Each structure stands twice: as C-alpha cells, then as structure tokens.
C-alpha cells in the first residue's frame, strides 16, 4: 500500500532528535509556558519573518483569535464583513462567523484553485473590514492586486497559512505578507506537531499582546482577567517537537517539490487536470490536488491498486448543514472543484518509485 501520508516514516526521519526533545520536556517538569515555548516562538517568528509568534491550541483558534483580537481592539465589530474564498476548509469560515462577523464568499480561479483577485473588489462594501486569503494546498494565494485592494480600502489582510509552512512570495514567507496570519500544526501538516497545535504571526504589538491574553483565559497577569477569554495554549512538548521539525522544514519541502515535478512531468491522462504549475517558492505542496470528472471512480481504481488518496473537500462550505441558510447559493466554480478534486500521495518520505507507481496508475485509468 502506498499511503497518502505515512506519519510513522515522517517521524522516524528525525526520531532521535524528537525523542531527545520530548524527554527534555518530560524531565524538566515544566509543561506549559516554558523555555521550549519561548524558543519555538522565537525561531518560528524569525523563520516566517515577523516580530511576533504566539503559540495557541490549534489552527482554528489561531484564526479565531486574530478576529477576536481585532474586535477587542475596536478595529472590527459584530456584523462587519470579511471576504474569504468559497473553496476552503471550513475552519477558515468558522473563525469569521464564530466572532459574529459576516463571511463574504468569493469564488476561486479554476486554473489556480486560489481566490480570484479579479472578483474581490466587487464584493467589497462599506462593512468590509478584512480579506482572509487561504494558501490552499500549500499554494501561495497572495497577489499584488490583493495587497493593493487592502491599501485602497483600508482593509486588514489576514492569512490562513495552515497548509503553506515555508511557502514564499517574492522571497517573503507566507505568514508575513499580511497584517496577521493563522498557522495550524496538525500532525499531517508540512510542519506538524504530535497533536493539535497552532500559532499566530504578526508584526502588530498590540494584536500579539491581546491574543496572548485571550488564549490564556483573558488574563494579562495571573488572576487578573481583562477579557472573556478561554484556554488555548501551546504546550511545551508540542513546542519542542515543532522546533525540531522546523529546522528540517525546507529540506522536507524540497522533497515534496521534487515529487510534484515528477507528477507534472509524467501525469498525462486526458481525464485528469492539474492546477497551474507555480514556481517552487510559491508552492510547498502540502496537498497535490488533481481534478477528474470521474473522481470517485478514479479513487476506487487507485485503491484497488493499493494507492491511498483523500478528497479535499467533498462538500463545499456553502452546502454544509451548519450554514444551511447558504445551501441554495450557486457557486459553480467551487462546486465543480469540490466535486472533482482528489489528493494523491505526496510527502517528505514518498519515494520517486512510489510516485512513478501513482502516475502510472492514474495514466492507465480510462
């Protein structure tokens, strides 16, 4: 079986370093807010290129705290609008609506699968306060046009960088391109923890301080609560694990890019469409999506040949029951992507021989 992602092999690459890091935390007796947290936050902020990194409990919380922080700072209020791509994992949208803000869904470009910057301006109203771009699949979603729109209309630019650790735009890393960015370190990510974990990166001193308090019960100092917050802290074991893996991230991403180039050069089935090839700095290939009208049949065909795949994502956000008021909306490009997308194996431990087996199997599908 060629696994979609073999986490055991991923972990085994750096097993000695990881065991040492975990044991160091266990032996220290200090499991929250320790030197391990300080070190990872410092190292990740330096890697991304921002003044601040605030570790939090998970990726959804990282986005949630950004919008909540802006509300507490008086920059946003309930009912304000946030533009967001319509084809994304639902966490991007949950973070907006959870804060009483209104998600405004904008369709992607079918060839890039990222938000269509030509459609954003028409969606901006007097209530619009931010654009949330999602670097979906590890592909950079930022464009100069999006940056110009934020300046023109005085909008905050928030990045969902959950799938694009190490990606760049003009030599700057995603996570430093906007006003703030949310990061997920779910185990399967390019930079993955041993459980749930997340972070916010920003250059905004006030936002960083506010988020750090919000994620610590709303406390600015012990037993003093400025906000109605909750517990969303990055624990020290996860921080130590992430710091080890951070130092191998670029190497791991380079291997993903090598596998991706093989796919681009060798997948030739006319029933299968690949998204536009981007320069390597613009794509860290967290996911390698292909599009096929007979997606479900192709998935079954590959499984019969012992190749595991995943669908990202079978139901678009506006068709989910939790957003039932949107269910009658027509977003045809997103709906087509969600109906046709299939993610094929890619990881830092997938071999070129395995990639060849995947490509050959796809090409033999009728």
Backbone torsions as a table, in degrees:
resi	resn	phi	psi	omega
1	UNK	NA	127.0	170.7
2	UNK	-90.6	108.4	-177.1
3	UNK	-72.5	149.5	174.4
4	UNK	-59.6	-44.5	177.2
5	UNK	-150.6	118.4	-179.1
6	UNK	-97.9	91.7	-175.9
7	UNK	-67.4	-29.3	177.5
8	UNK	-62.6	-43.0	178.7
9	UNK	-68.6	-37.0	177.8
10	UNK	-59.8	-47.0	-179.6
11	UNK	-66.4	-38.0	-176.5
12	UNK	-63.5	-25.3	179.7
13	UNK	-55.4	-38.3	-173.5
14	UNK	-125.2	34.6	-171.7
15	UNK	-58.8	-44.9	-176.7
16	UNK	-62.7	-44.3	179.3
17	UNK	-64.4	-39.4	-178.0
18	UNK	-69.7	-42.6	177.2
19	UNK	-61.2	-42.1	178.8
20	UNK	-61.3	-43.4	-178.4
21	UNK	-65.4	-44.9	-179.8
22	UNK	-65.2	-44.6	-179.9
23	UNK	-63.1	-34.9	178.5
24	UNK	-62.3	-41.2	178.3
25	UNK	-68.6	-45.1	-179.7
26	UNK	-58.8	-45.3	-177.6
27	UNK	-70.4	-23.6	-177.0
28	UNK	-72.4	-27.9	-176.0
29	UNK	74.2	12.8	-177.3
30	UNK	-126.8	109.2	-165.6
31	UNK	-115.3	-4.7	176.0
32	UNK	-140.8	140.2	175.1
33	UNK	60.9	35.2	-174.7
34	UNK	-96.9	-174.4	175.9
35	UNK	-62.4	-29.1	177.7
36	UNK	-62.8	-41.1	177.0
37	UNK	-64.0	-45.9	-179.9
38	UNK	-60.0	-41.5	-177.4
39	UNK	-67.1	-46.0	-179.6
40	UNK	-65.0	-43.9	-179.9
41	UNK	-60.2	-40.8	178.0
42	UNK	-64.3	-48.1	-175.2
43	UNK	-67.7	-38.5	-178.2
44	UNK	-72.7	-39.7	175.7
45	UNK	-60.1	-42.5	179.2
46	UNK	-65.0	-40.5	179.9
47	UNK	-65.0	-45.9	-179.2
48	UNK	-71.4	-37.1	-179.7
49	UNK	101.4	35.0	178.7
50	UNK	-123.6	163.5	177.8
51	UNK	-70.8	-35.1	-170.9
52	UNK	-127.7	143.9	164.6
53	UNK	-132.8	124.9	178.6
54	UNK	-115.7	111.9	178.5
55	UNK	-71.3	135.8	179.3
56	UNK	-135.3	-179.0	-170.2
57	UNK	-70.3	-32.1	-176.9
58	UNK	-167.4	176.3	-176.4
59	UNK	-68.0	-41.0	177.6
60	UNK	-59.9	-44.3	178.5
61	UNK	-60.5	-36.1	-178.0
62	UNK	-60.5	-42.7	177.7
63	UNK	-72.1	-41.6	179.7
64	UNK	-57.9	-43.3	-177.5
65	UNK	-69.7	-30.0	177.2
66	UNK	-62.3	-49.6	-178.5
67	UNK	-70.0	-38.2	177.3
68	UNK	-64.8	-39.0	178.2
69	UNK	-61.4	-43.4	178.7
70	UNK	-64.9	-33.3	176.6
71	UNK	-67.1	-46.7	179.9
72	UNK	-62.9	-30.2	180.0
73	UNK	-83.3	-3.7	178.4
74	UNK	81.9	9.9	-179.3
75	UNK	-83.2	-30.1	176.9
76	UNK	-130.0	162.5	175.6
77	UNK	-145.1	162.4	-179.6
78	UNK	-54.9	136.4	-178.6
79	UNK	96.7	-16.9	176.1
80	UNK	-65.6	156.8	-174.8
81	UNK	-104.6	144.6	175.9
82	UNK	-129.1	122.5	177.8
83	UNK	-78.7	135.4	-174.7
84	UNK	-147.7	147.1	177.9
85	UNK	-65.1	145.2	-177.2
86	UNK	-81.4	-16.3	178.2
87	UNK	-110.1	86.1	-178.8
88	UNK	-148.8	164.9	169.8
89	UNK	-63.7	145.2	-168.2
90	UNK	-64.0	-20.4	-179.8
91	UNK	-57.9	-35.8	-179.9
92	UNK	-57.4	-39.3	-175.9
93	UNK	-85.5	-35.7	178.2
94	UNK	-57.7	-40.3	-177.7
95	UNK	-63.3	-31.3	178.3
96	UNK	-74.0	-53.4	-175.0
97	UNK	-70.0	-29.2	178.9
98	UNK	-61.5	-26.4	-179.6
99	UNK	-95.5	12.7	178.8
100	UNK	74.9	12.6	175.4
101	UNK	-90.3	163.3	-175.3
102	UNK	-107.2	116.1	176.2
103	UNK	-73.0	133.3	174.8
104	UNK	-114.9	109.7	-171.6
105	UNK	-84.9	129.2	178.9
106	UNK	-120.8	134.7	-176.6
107	UNK	-68.9	156.7	176.9
108	UNK	-89.5	170.3	167.6
109	UNK	-81.0	128.2	-175.5
110	UNK	-62.9	-27.2	-177.4
111	UNK	-83.3	-23.6	-179.7
112	UNK	-106.5	-23.5	-177.0
113	UNK	71.1	6.5	178.4
114	UNK	-106.6	162.7	-176.3
115	UNK	-51.4	137.8	-177.2
116	UNK	-82.2	106.9	-176.5
117	UNK	-68.9	-12.7	175.5
118	UNK	-79.5	-12.9	-178.0
119	UNK	-105.3	-5.2	-173.6
120	UNK	-71.1	-45.9	-172.4
121	UNK	-59.6	-36.5	179.7
122	UNK	-66.0	-20.1	-179.1
123	UNK	-91.2	-6.6	-177.9
124	UNK	-80.1	131.1	176.5
125	UNK	-126.8	-177.4	177.8
126	UNK	-65.8	-18.7	-179.0
127	UNK	-92.2	-6.9	-178.3
128	UNK	-70.7	129.2	-179.8
129	UNK	-121.1	-13.9	-176.7
130	UNK	-159.5	157.9	166.8
131	UNK	-117.2	126.7	174.7
132	UNK	-103.6	110.2	175.1
133	UNK	-95.8	146.1	-178.8
134	UNK	-119.4	119.1	178.9
135	UNK	-81.3	69.9	-170.2
136	UNK	-68.1	138.6	178.6
137	UNK	69.3	3.5	-174.5
138	UNK	94.3	7.2	-179.5
139	UNK	-94.6	134.2	-179.1
140	UNK	-67.3	124.7	-179.2
141	UNK	-95.7	-12.4	-176.6
142	UNK	-71.4	142.3	170.5
143	UNK	-135.9	158.7	176.6
144	UNK	-59.3	-34.0	-179.2
145	UNK	-63.5	-39.8	178.2
146	UNK	-64.0	-43.8	177.5
147	UNK	-60.5	-40.2	178.9
148	UNK	-66.2	-38.5	178.2
149	UNK	-64.0	-39.3	178.7
150	UNK	-63.1	-41.3	177.8
151	UNK	-67.9	-43.2	-177.0
152	UNK	-61.4	-40.1	-174.9
153	UNK	-107.4	8.6	178.6
154	UNK	56.3	52.3	-178.7
155	UNK	-106.1	146.3	171.1
156	UNK	-74.8	139.9	173.8
157	UNK	-108.2	115.2	-179.8
158	UNK	-111.0	136.0	178.9
159	UNK	-108.1	132.4	166.2
160	UNK	-93.8	100.9	-175.5
161	UNK	-104.3	28.1	-175.7
162	UNK	-64.2	-25.3	-174.1
163	UNK	-116.5	11.3	-169.2
164	UNK	-134.3	36.4	179.1
165	UNK	-60.3	120.4	177.7
166	UNK	97.7	-8.1	178.4
167	UNK	-69.2	156.1	-177.3
168	UNK	-135.7	159.6	168.4
169	UNK	-136.4	116.3	-176.5
170	UNK	49.7	47.0	175.0
171	UNK	72.1	1.0	172.7
172	UNK	-100.8	139.8	-176.6
173	UNK	-78.8	143.5	169.4
174	UNK	-59.4	144.0	-171.2
175	UNK	102.5	-11.5	176.1
176	UNK	-126.0	4.4	-173.9
177	UNK	-83.5	-26.2	-177.0
178	UNK	-111.1	-157.8	179.1
179	UNK	-81.8	-29.1	178.9
180	UNK	-162.2	156.4	-179.6
181	UNK	-141.5	143.0	174.0
182	UNK	-103.6	139.6	-177.7
183	UNK	-127.7	136.5	172.9
184	UNK	-107.7	137.1	175.4
185	UNK	-116.7	33.3	172.6
186	UNK	-49.1	145.4	-170.8
187	UNK	-51.8	-31.9	-177.2
188	UNK	-83.4	-0.6	-178.5
189	UNK	-73.4	166.8	176.1
190	UNK	-57.3	-38.2	170.7
191	UNK	-115.2	97.7	-172.0
192	UNK	-115.1	141.7	177.0
193	UNK	-87.4	-171.9	175.2
194	UNK	-98.2	24.7	-179.8
195	UNK	173.0	-161.4	177.6
196	UNK	-74.0	141.5	177.8
197	UNK	-168.0	155.4	179.6
198	UNK	-159.0	177.6	179.0
199	UNK	-160.6	157.5	171.2
200	UNK	-115.7	133.8	171.7
201	UNK	-116.0	142.2	-178.1
202	UNK	-167.2	159.1	170.6
203	UNK	-97.9	-2.8	-174.5
204	UNK	-85.2	109.1	-177.4
205	UNK	-59.5	-46.3	-176.8
206	UNK	-65.7	-41.3	179.7
207	UNK	-63.9	-44.0	179.6
208	UNK	-60.9	-44.2	179.2
209	UNK	-64.4	-41.1	-179.7
210	UNK	-64.9	-45.5	-179.3
211	UNK	-64.7	-40.8	179.6
212	UNK	-60.8	-37.0	177.6
213	UNK	-72.2	-46.6	-178.2
214	UNK	-56.9	-39.2	-177.5
215	UNK	-80.0	-3.2	178.2
216	UNK	-119.9	54.5	179.4
217	UNK	66.6	9.0	-175.9
218	UNK	86.8	16.8	-172.4
219	UNK	-96.6	129.4	174.8
220	UNK	-92.3	-26.2	169.4
221	UNK	-152.0	161.3	-168.2
222	UNK	-53.9	125.5	178.2
223	UNK	67.9	14.9	173.7
224	UNK	-121.5	119.4	-170.5
225	UNK	-117.7	110.2	180.0
226	UNK	-83.3	-31.8	-175.6
227	UNK	-124.3	162.4	169.0
228	UNK	-85.7	89.2	-175.3
229	UNK	-104.0	-162.5	172.6
230	UNK	-155.2	178.8	-174.2
231	UNK	-89.7	113.2	178.4
232	UNK	-147.0	66.9	-174.4
233	UNK	-106.8	146.9	173.0
234	UNK	-80.7	123.2	-177.9
235	UNK	-82.2	163.1	-169.6
236	UNK	-70.2	-31.3	177.4
237	UNK	-64.7	-44.9	178.8
238	UNK	-63.6	-40.1	178.8
239	UNK	-60.8	-42.6	-179.3
240	UNK	-66.2	-42.9	178.0
241	UNK	-61.8	-46.9	-178.0
242	UNK	-63.4	-36.1	-179.2
243	UNK	-67.3	-36.9	175.0
244	UNK	-62.3	-49.9	-174.3
245	UNK	-71.1	-26.9	178.0
246	UNK	-59.0	-37.0	-176.1
247	UNK	-74.7	-7.2	175.8
248	UNK	-112.5	2.3	-171.2
249	UNK	-62.3	-46.7	-177.7
250	UNK	-63.6	-38.3	177.5
251	UNK	-64.1	-44.9	179.0
252	UNK	-63.0	-41.8	179.4
253	UNK	-64.5	-36.4	178.7
254	UNK	-62.8	-37.2	177.5
255	UNK	-67.5	-40.8	176.2
256	UNK	-58.1	-42.0	-179.8
257	UNK	-64.7	-36.3	177.5
258	UNK	-63.4	-43.9	178.4
259	UNK	-64.1	-42.8	-178.8
260	UNK	-61.4	-42.8	178.9
261	UNK	-62.2	-36.3	176.3
262	UNK	-61.1	-44.8	179.1
263	UNK	-60.8	-46.8	-178.9
264	UNK	-60.9	-34.7	-177.5
265	UNK	-81.4	-23.2	-169.9
266	UNK	-119.2	-17.5	176.3
267	UNK	-80.1	118.8	-173.7
268	UNK	-133.7	12.3	-179.8
269	UNK	-65.3	125.1	-178.2
270	UNK	-66.3	-15.3	177.9
271	UNK	-81.9	-7.8	-172.5
272	UNK	-115.7	134.3	176.8
273	UNK	-115.0	135.9	175.8
274	UNK	-105.5	144.2	175.5
275	UNK	-64.2	160.8	-179.0
276	UNK	-52.7	133.4	176.6
277	UNK	-71.8	127.4	178.8
278	UNK	-104.2	158.0	170.3
279	UNK	-57.3	149.8	-174.6
280	UNK	-55.8	-35.6	-177.6
281	UNK	-65.8	-21.3	-176.7
282	UNK	-93.8	2.9	-177.0
283	UNK	-151.2	121.0	176.8
284	UNK	-106.4	8.7	168.7
285	UNK	51.4	49.6	169.8
286	UNK	-57.6	-40.1	177.8
287	UNK	-131.2	141.1	171.3
288	UNK	-109.0	99.0	-177.2
289	UNK	-88.9	137.3	168.0
290	UNK	-119.7	157.4	-178.7
291	UNK	-119.2	134.6	-177.3
292	UNK	-150.2	132.4	179.1
293	UNK	-63.8	-28.7	178.3
294	UNK	-105.9	49.5	-174.2
295	UNK	-55.3	-49.2	-175.8
296	UNK	-65.5	-38.0	177.3
297	UNK	-66.5	-39.7	177.7
298	UNK	-64.0	-42.3	178.7
299	UNK	-60.3	-44.3	178.6
300	UNK	-64.6	-40.8	179.0
301	UNK	-59.6	-44.5	179.6
302	UNK	-68.6	-38.4	178.3
303	UNK	-62.2	-38.4	178.1
304	UNK	-64.4	-21.2	176.9
305	UNK	-102.3	19.1	172.3
306	UNK	64.4	38.8	175.0
307	UNK	-120.9	118.1	-176.0
308	UNK	-87.7	134.6	177.4
309	UNK	-132.0	168.6	178.1
310	UNK	-137.4	150.8	175.7
311	UNK	-101.8	122.2	177.0
312	UNK	-119.8	92.3	5.2
313	UNK	-136.7	146.2	-170.7
314	UNK	-68.4	-28.7	-177.6
315	UNK	-124.9	123.4	179.0
316	UNK	-67.6	155.5	-176.3
317	UNK	-55.1	-39.1	-175.4
318	UNK	-74.1	-4.6	175.4
319	UNK	-106.6	4.3	179.8
320	UNK	-78.6	149.4	-178.1
321	UNK	-63.2	-33.2	-177.7
322	UNK	-66.2	-19.9	174.7
323	UNK	-116.6	49.5	-173.3
324	UNK	-60.5	-26.1	178.4
325	UNK	-66.4	-15.9	-179.7
326	UNK	-98.0	-4.8	-167.5
327	UNK	-59.7	-23.0	-179.7
328	UNK	-92.6	2.7	177.6
329	UNK	-67.6	149.2	175.9
330	UNK	-111.3	111.2	175.5
331	UNK	-126.5	77.4	-166.0
332	UNK	-62.5	-35.1	-179.0
333	UNK	-68.0	-45.6	177.6
334	UNK	-61.9	-43.7	-178.4
335	UNK	-62.3	-38.5	178.3
336	UNK	-66.9	-42.0	178.5
337	UNK	-62.0	-47.0	-177.9
338	UNK	-65.9	-26.6	179.3
339	UNK	-83.3	-18.6	-172.1
340	UNK	-114.9	-13.7	-171.5
341	UNK	-74.0	137.5	172.8
342	UNK	-141.8	129.0	-178.9
343	UNK	-97.3	123.7	-178.4
344	UNK	-101.0	162.0	-173.3
345	UNK	-58.0	134.0	170.9
346	UNK	-158.4	134.5	-178.6
347	UNK	-171.0	170.7	178.3
348	UNK	-71.3	-8.4	-178.9
349	UNK	-115.5	0.4	175.4
350	UNK	-71.5	132.2	-178.5
351	UNK	-88.6	160.9	176.4
352	UNK	-64.2	-32.1	176.2
353	UNK	-64.0	-41.4	177.2
354	UNK	-67.0	-38.7	176.5
355	UNK	-61.8	-37.9	177.3
356	UNK	-63.1	-42.4	178.3
357	UNK	-61.6	-40.0	179.2
358	UNK	-64.4	-49.3	-178.5
359	UNK	-63.0	-42.7	179.9
360	UNK	-62.5	-41.4	-179.9
361	UNK	-65.4	-41.5	178.6
362	UNK	-63.2	-42.1	-177.9
363	UNK	-68.3	-24.4	-179.4
364	UNK	-86.2	-6.1	179.7
365	UNK	-72.8	132.8	-179.2
366	UNK	-102.6	NA	NA
